[in-house]
């Protein structure tokens, strides 16, 4: 009955998806969609027509028809990176649009549910764990997956094959398209068919040399047509000209012939490829940079000379420049077998990251991921820990393994859903990657990967920071860059962290009580957890002289130089307990001091007994200067006195108008930040009006109107003092202060 229904729909153009689009398909396209594919309610199909026959059109027409019938809502198309924009353009031009390209930004912004039709590049899905996790069928709810150039999903490319198995096996409908399904190797062909329908075509195994008989799939699962056989609707007019093929023998040089020798083993092939690419990958950092700049200048000149669009320019750049950005691919004969494939996969994915500035944090993130893979390949860390570091979605069994390995108490380190809390994830990363044997090998890899002469402990911390902030970087965008600079300044890697210690599990209060009793394990645990939270919310920042100059802190100290004495004092440990009880990885936080930071919560400043310190009608907010005072009260008081004396000595000196205006701007921003915070507090209070709150937080309508008129008057004054269109750049002695 289903087949008869579909055949009837195919004969009625007015009721088909074609009626609503400018698309006029050829006869063979209509036959494939309405004759072979639509009659199957749960399609599992390999479309293998020759190149140029319009497989993209057939897939799009099938998708649109199934949408029209209400049988498909959400679908994803997986294709090579260079075809993703073509899919979007073809849908827009011929099939009514609605197809969007999925990028890492889509996942980062949690926008996958904002649209039903997506196209993602195979390379991005293979190398980006966050993207791969987001497109899992059990999370995304796909009704159909379409693979373009499906021959790339075979086990010879492990990352691509993993994506194929993830999506094809767990989505009710799968359409694979390739013009080269067999390629002369039955083993590869059977692996493709296994993705099409695992119940009908069993897994052929991992041995490519196994003897397999030729398999001829039936029309339910497979369709392949040659151009010579395709005719128009009249049944006689050929769509393509005839052709003839001849074989010609071409002699190969001995060096080339060895590359095609099937007897060559994998290790020999790696050695040969390493020799071929060695000069490129092993060039000095300076040479790679010079080459990158030279190529970039050429492409930028082409942008003006040839009128190229920016997307076209980025595609051109991605073909050459990213290979030189794979600075970690130090290839040698004794290199790990996966070194070169990992480097090439990184280069292939560069198109998706090349639109962003190649900043230190981006380079650190790439190096940190490769460092974890290197440590895993060397057997220094477990697969479970590698999954943890990559934020790749730990299963319940993975969490159980971690809890057992570290001797943790599950209820203290997991949230109500059984997931490891972000702060405890951070502590496990710090503890594991600072063990001596792992630490030495990790630093050796970073030196090789980045071309550094040496990697100091504080710089090493920066590579941990970009792994640690994965769970909250999307919800704390205003403070993430500030936090990363703090980690590159040493982060939470105090001298105690590199010693022999064991994480102590328990509530913040119980850990603090153990620390008060002199348990050094508890002190270190408390320090790492609270220090990570304070940096994540930009309360603890990198060491800069300007913080002392403007009075934010009494003396200079790097984050680890402050955290160590801070956690050694009873007052500091009380404050650390409050920080751990307040930290929220799902909200933006910070003090807002010296910059306009969006803060949904703040930390309270507590006294040595742990009680919040009042500040007028409210409670005092924890500032960075308070941490210094808690760490060393005597030194803080001494330095404050010296600063006041210096200020008094210079009070009589003439201050330039520029300096006065700069201070006014700083004061204005601080006052505006406090005003915004006050309004947010009033909004929160308004939720309880009229019950239980009897009086509205803003008072009467007249009171509210008075505030509103003052705000409008301020806006008018700001327009009067607006700078010209091309202002002179202002002084920015500290990047943290100008964060907006």
N, C-alpha and C positions, 0 to 999 in steps of 0.2 A: 504493500500500500504506500509506504514511504517513497519508493522509487517511482510509482505511478504519479504521486503528488508532485514530485520534483520534475518529472518529465513534462507534466502539464504546465508547471510554472515556467519552464524553459521556453515553451512555445508561445507564451503570452508576454511579449516585450513590455507591455504597459504595466504589468505587475512585477517586473523584475527590477533589480538595482540599476540596470542599464538605462532605464527610462529617465532616471534622475541625474545622469551624468553625460558629459560630452563624449564618453567612450563609445567607440564602434568596434567591438572585438571581431577578430577573424573567425572563420568557421572552426578551425582547430582549437581556438581558445574557448569558444562556446561549448564545443564538444567535451573538452576536458572538465570544465567547471560544472556544466549542467548534466553531462552524461556520466562522468566518472566520479566526481567528487561530492557534489550535493546529494546524490542518492544515498550516501553513507551518513547516518546520523552522528556517529562518533568517528570522524575521519582519521585514519592513520595511513599516510600516503607519501610516496616518493615520486615526485614529478621530475623526470630526467630527460626532457626534450633537449634538443640541440641548442647551442647558444644562438640568440637572436630570434627565438620563436615567441618571446613575450611571456616568460614565466612569471615575471613580476605582475603583469596585467592579470594573469590567471589567478594568482594568489590574492590580489586585491579585489577582484571581482567576486571570488568565492567568499572572502571575508565580508564584503558589503552585502552580499545576498543573504548570508547567515545572520548578519545583524538585522536586516530588513525583516527576516522571518522570526526574529526574537530568540534565536537559538544561541547567539553569541553576544556577549556584552564586552568583556575585556580580552584583549589580545596583545601579544608582544611579537615583534619581528626581530630576529637576530641575524645580523649580516656583517660582513667585513666593514671596517671603519670607513673606507673610501666610498661605500655604497649607501651609508646611512642618510646623507643629505639627498641623494637621488630618490630614495624611497619617499622621503617627506615631500619632495618636489612633485613626484609622479602622483601621489595621493592628492595633492593640492590641485594639480592640473587636470587630472582625469577622473578622480574618484571622490570628489567632494571635500577633500581635506580632512582635518581632524587627527592626523597622525603627527605625534611629537617625538623628538629625539630625546632619549633618556641619557643624561650625563651624570657625572659624580655630583654636580651641584643639585640635580633633581633629588638625589637620595639625601644629600646633606640638608636640604630644605624640607625634606619629608613631603615632597609634592607628588608622589607617585599616584595618589588617589585623586589628583585633580584632573585626570584625563583617563580615558579607557583604552586608547590605542597608542602603543609606544613602539619605537624602534631603538635598539641598543646595539652598539658595535660589539662584535664577538671578542675583540681584543680587550675592551674595557671590562666586560663581564668576566673575562678569564683572570685578569690581573688585579682587579679592585675587589677586595673582600666585602666591602660595604655594599657595593652594587650587586654582587652575587647574592648576598644575603637578602637584599631588598626585593630581588626579582624571583625569589623562591616561590613556586606555585602555591604552597600552603599559606604564604603570607600575602601574595599579590592577587590570588584568585583568578588566574588566567583561564579562559575558556578555550583558547587556541594559541599555539606557538608555531611560528613560521621560521624556518631556517633557510636563508639564502646562502648559496655556495656551501651546501651541506657536506661536501666532500672533505671540508676542513675539520670535521668533528671526529675524525678517526683517532684511534689510540696513539698514533705516532705523534700527535700534538696533545699531550696530556691535559693541559689547561683547557683547551677548546673542547676536548672530549668530555671533561667533567661538566662543563656548561651544558653540553648536549644531553648528557644523562640526567642532570638536575632538572632540566625543563621538559624534555621529551617524555620521560618516564612518569612524570607527576602531573601532566596536563591532559585533560580528556581528549583533546584533538591536537594532532601534530602533522604539519605539512613540511616535508623536506624537499628542497629544490637544488638540483645540481645537473650540469651538463656532462659531468664525468663521474658517474656513480661507481664505476668498477675500477678503472685505471689499471686493468690487467692483473689485479690482485684480489683473489676471492676472499681472503681474510678481511681486507678492508671493506669490501662490498657487504659481507655478512654483518660486520659491525654497524654499518649504516642501517641495514634492514632490522637489526636488533633494536635500534633507536625507534624505527618506524612502529614495530609491534613486537615487544619482548615476549609476548605469549606465543606468537606464531614462529618467530625466528630466534632461537636460543643464542645466548652469548657464545661466540666462537673461541673465547679464551684469550690468553695473553701471549701465546706463542705464534708469531707471524709465519713460522715455517711449517706449521701443521698442515697435513694433506687434507684438502677439502674438495669435495666434488662440486661441479658447477651447479649453482642454484638459480632457478628461473621463477621469480615471484609472479603471482597471478595479477589480474587486472584490478583486484580489490585494493592492492597495496602499491601497484607500480604502473607507471605509464612512461614510455619512451618512444618518441617519433623523430624521424630524420627529416631534414628540410625537403628532400626530394619527394617525400610522400605527402606534403602539405598542399592542399588545394583550396580554392575559394568556395563560396557557397554554391556555385554552379556545378561543383563536383569535377570540373575538368581543368580550369585555369590554375596553373601552378603559381604558387606564391614566391618561389625561389627558382633561380636558374639552375640547370643541371650542372654537375661537376664530375670530374674524374680525379682519381688519386693514384699516385705512383710512389713507389719506395725508392729512395736513393741512398746508397751507402756513402757515408762521409767518414774518412779516416780521422781518428783522434790522436793528438799528441800523447805521449806516454804519461805525462803529468795529469792530463785530463782523463785519460782512460782509467787511471787508478781510482778517480773519484766515482766512476760508474761501475766499479768492480763490486758485484754483490757479495763477494767473499770477504770484503773489508769489514772488520768488526767495528763496533761503536767507538771503542777507545781510540782506534787508529783514525777514525773519521774526526773525532774531537781534536786529536793532535794536528791533523792537517788543516782543519778550519781555524784552529788557534794560531797556527803558523801564518795562515793567509791574512787573518785579521789582526795579528799581534801588533803591527805598527800603529794601526788606528787606535786600538783600545789601550795600548800601553804607552801612548805618547804622554809627555809630561802635562801637568795641569795647565801650565802656561801655554804650551803649544795647542792644547785643546781649546783654550779660551781664545787664542789668536785666530784659530780656524773658525770658531763659532762666530766671532765678531766680523770676520771677513765675509762669511756667507750671509750673515744677517744684513750687512750693508748692501750686498749685491741684491738681495731680495727686496729690501726697502727701496733701493733705486728702481727696481723693476716695477714696484707699486706705482711710482710716479710716471715712469717712462711709458709703461704699457697700459696704465689705467686699470690695474688688477683690483678686484674687490678684496676686502680683508679676509673673507673665508678662503678665497683661492690662494692668497698669500700664505695663510697658515697651513694649507695643505702642502704647498711647495716647501715650506720650511720643515714640515714634519717628515719629509722624505730624506733629508740629509742631516739637518742640525741635531735632532734628538740623539742620533748615534753617538755624537760627540758629548752628549750630556750623560751618557751611561758611564760615568767616571769610575764606577765600581767594578767594571768588567776587566779585571786584571787577568788575562788569559795566559796560561802557561801549560806545559805538557802535564804537570801534576795537578792541574786545576780540577775541581769537582766537575763531574759530567754535566751537571745542570747549570753551570756558570754561564756559558754562552747562550743557551735558550732563555735563561732568566733575563740576561741583558737585552736580548733581542725583543722579548715580550715587553720589557720596560720601554724600549724605543718605539715599539708599535703603539703603545698606549699614550705616547707623548702628545699625540694630537689632542687628547682630551685635557691635558694639563698645560699645553703650550699657550693657551689663551690667558693664563695667569702669570704674573711676574715670577721669575725663577729666583725667589728669595731664599735666604738662608734657611728659614723654617721649612720651605718646600724641599730643599735639598736634604735637610736633616731627616725629614719624614721618609723620603725615599731610601736614604742610607740606613735608617733605623729598621725599616721593613726588610731590607736585604741582610742586615746584620742578624736579625732573628732567624731568617732562613739559613744563613751560614752556620749559626750556632746549632740549629736543628740538624743540618746535614752532618755536622761534626759529632753529633750525639751528646752535646753538652746540655741541651734542654730537651724537654719532652714535647711531643706533639700537642699535648693538652696546654702546656704553657705557651707554645707558639700560637695556638688558637686564641688564648687569653690576650696575648700581646697585640694580636691583629684585630681584637674586638670582633671576632668572626662568629659570634653566636655560640656560646658554650651550651652544650646539652646538659641535662640533669646528671648524666653519668660523668661528664667532664668535671662538673662542679664537685661531685663526690670524690673524684680522683684527686683534685686539688686540695680539698678539705683533708683527705687522708694523708697526702704527701707532706703537707705543712703542719699537720696536727692541729687543725683549726676546729672551732665549734660552729657548726653550720648556722645556728640561729643568730649568732653574733656577727657573721660576715655576709649573710645573704638577706635580701629583701623579702617581703612576704610572698613574692612569686617564685622564690627559690633561686634568683639570680644573684651572683656575686656583686656586692655594692661597689660603685666606682672607686671609692677611697681605698677599700681593701684590695681591689684590683691593682691600684697604684702601688700599694705597699708591697704586694707580691712581686711586681715588676722591679721595684727598687731593690728588694731583698735578693731576688734571684740574680739580677744582672750586676750586683756588686760582690758576688762570691768570687774569691781570688782567681780560680781557674777559668771562670767564665769572663770575668772582668778583663783579664790579660788578653784573652783571645778576641774579645769584642773590640778592645782598643786597637789591637793589631789589624783587625779587619777594617776599622774606620780609617786608620792611617792609609791603608792600601786603597780603600774605596774613594777617599776624598783627596788623596795626594798630600796629606798632612805630614809634616816632619815629626810632630809629636801630638798627642792628645792629652791635655791636662785633665785632671779630675773634674774641674768645673765645666770644661767644654764637653766632656763625656756626658755630664748631666743633661745637656741640651738634647741629646739623642734619646734619652729616657723621657724627657718632657713631652716630646711630640707623640710618643706612644701613650703616655699617661692621660693626655687631655682628649683622647678620642671620644669618650662617652659624653663629654659636656661641651666640646668646642662649638657645636652648632647653637647651643642655647646661651652661651656666654661669649658672643662675638666681640663685645667691647673690651673684654679683659684677656682674651686668649693670647693676643700678640704680646701684651705686657707680661703675662705669665711665662710665655716662652722665653722672653728676654731674661726673666728671673732664673729660669732653669739653666740657660746658657751661662749664667753668672754663678752657677753652682747648685741651684735648686735646694733640694733637701739632702744632698749628699754631704753630710757632716762627717768628720773623722770617725765618729762612733758607728756610722752606717757601714763602713768598710771593715769593721771588726767582726768578731764572731758573736752573733746575737740571734735570737729566735723571736719571731713575732708573738706578742701576747694578746690573747683573744678575750674579749669581754665588752661590757658596756663602757662608754667613755669614763664614767665615774669609777668603775671597778679598776680599769687600767690606771687611772690617775692615782687611786689609793695605793696600788702596788708600786707605782713610781715614787710616791711620797715615802714609802718604806725602804727605798733604796734599790729596787729591782731595776738594773740597768736595761734589761730587755723591755720592760714596760716604758721606761723613759724614752728609749729609741723608737718604740712603736708609736707612742703618743706624739713625738716630735715629727716623725715622717708623715703621719696621717694629718695632723693639724697644719704642718708646713705646706703640704700639698693643697689643702683647702684654702689657706690664706693666699697662696700664689694664684690659684685658679680664680679667685675673686679680686685679685690685684690689690689686696691689702698689704701684702709683702711683695716688694718690687726689687729690681736690680739696684746695685750700688751706684749712685751718681752723686757728684758733688753738689748739684743744684738742689737736691733734697735738703741738704744742710743749709745751703745759702738762703733758701726761702723759709726755713724754720720747720719744715715738715718732720725732720728727724734731728736728734741732737748731735749725732756723730756718724761717720761713714762705716758701713759694714756690709759685706756680701750676705746673701740669704743664709748660707750654711754657717757663716761666722756669727750671725745673730741667733739662729735657731738653737745652736748648741748651748750657749749660756742661758737662753730663754727657757729651754726645757729643764735646765738644771735648777731653776728657782721654783719655789712653791707657788708664787704668784703666777709665773708663766704657765705652770702645769694647770692651774685653775682656769686660766684663760684658754688653754688648749682644749680642756674639757668643754667649755662653752662653745668654742669654734666647731668641735665635732658634733655637738648636739644641734647646731644651727645650720651647718652646711647643707645646701640643697643642689644636687647636680642637674636638676631640671629647671632651674631658674637663674636669671642673670643676677649677679650680686656684686658688691663693691662698696667702697666708702664714698665714692664720688669726689674725693679730695683732689683738688688741683685739676680736675677734668670733668666733663659732663658724661658720666657713666650711668647707663640705665641699670638701676638696682631695684630688684623686687624684694630684697631683704638686706639687712645689715647685721653685723655682729655687735653685741653689747660689750661695752667696756666694763670689766668686773674688777672688784677690789681684791686684795690678797685672800679674803675669805670666800671669794667666788660670787659675791653679791653684786648685781648691776649698780653702777654709779649713776645717780640722777644728774640731769643737766637741765635745770629749770623745771618746766612742767613735764619734760620727757626724760628719756634715759640716754645716757651718753653713748655715742657710736664709737666702736673701736677704730682707731686710726693707727697708721704705721708707727708714728712716734710713740704710741703707748707700748708697743712691743719692745722698743729700745729701752724705755723706762723700766719695764718689767724685767728685762734681761740684765741690766746693770744700772740700778737707780742712782748710785753714787756718781758714776761717770756721766750719766745723763744730766744730773743736776749741775755738775761742774761745767759741762759743755754748754748748757743753757745759760749759765751765769756769764761765761766768756762771750757768748753770742750777744747777750744783752749789753754787756760792757762795750763790745765793738759797735753795736748799733747806737749806743749813747754817745760814743766818741765821734761818730760820723753824723750824728743828728744835726749838728750845726753846719755841716757842709752843704754847699749848694747842690741840689739834685736836678739833673737835667729834665727838661720837659718830656723827652722821650721816655725816661725811666718812670716818671710819674704816670704817664699815660699807660705804660705797660702794666703798672701795678693796678691802675684803675680797671683795665680790661680783665685782669685776673680776679679782682674783687667782684666785678660784675658777673663773671661766669660762676664764681662760687655762690653768690647770692641767688642767681637764677637756678642753680642746681638745688639749693636749699628750698627755694620756692616750689620747684617741681616735686620734690620729695614731700613737702607739706601738703600739696594738693592731693597727691596719691594717698597719703594717710587719711585725708578727709574723705576721699572717695571710698576707701575701705570702711570708714566709720558710717558713711551714708547707707551702707547695706543693712545696718541695724535700725534705721529710722522707718517708721515711727515706733517700732517695737523691737527691742526693749528701750532703744534710745528715744527719749521724748522730744528733745530739741534737735533740729537739723544741724549737722556739723558746720554748715555755712551760715547759720543764724537765719535771719529773715531774708526775703527776696531783696529788700533794700540793701542789706549787707552784701549779698552776692553781687548786686548790680554795682555797688561801689568798687568792689575788687575788680570786676570786669572792666569798668571804665578806666581804672588805673592801669590795667594791662594794655588796653587800647592806646592810652596816652603814651605809655612806654614804647609801644610799637611805632607810633608817629614820630617820637623823638629819635628812635633808631634810624628811621628812614632819613631824617634830616642830617644824621651824622654818617651816612653810608659812604664808604671809601669809593674812589673811582674804579673803573672796570679793570685797570691794570695796576693794582696796588704794589708798593714795594714790599718784598717779603719781610715778614716780621721775624724777630729773634726767637728761636726755639732752642734754648739751651738743653732741654730735656724732652725727648720724644714722648716719655710717659705722661708729662704734664699736658701735652697738646693732644692727647688721645680724645677723640670725640665720638 
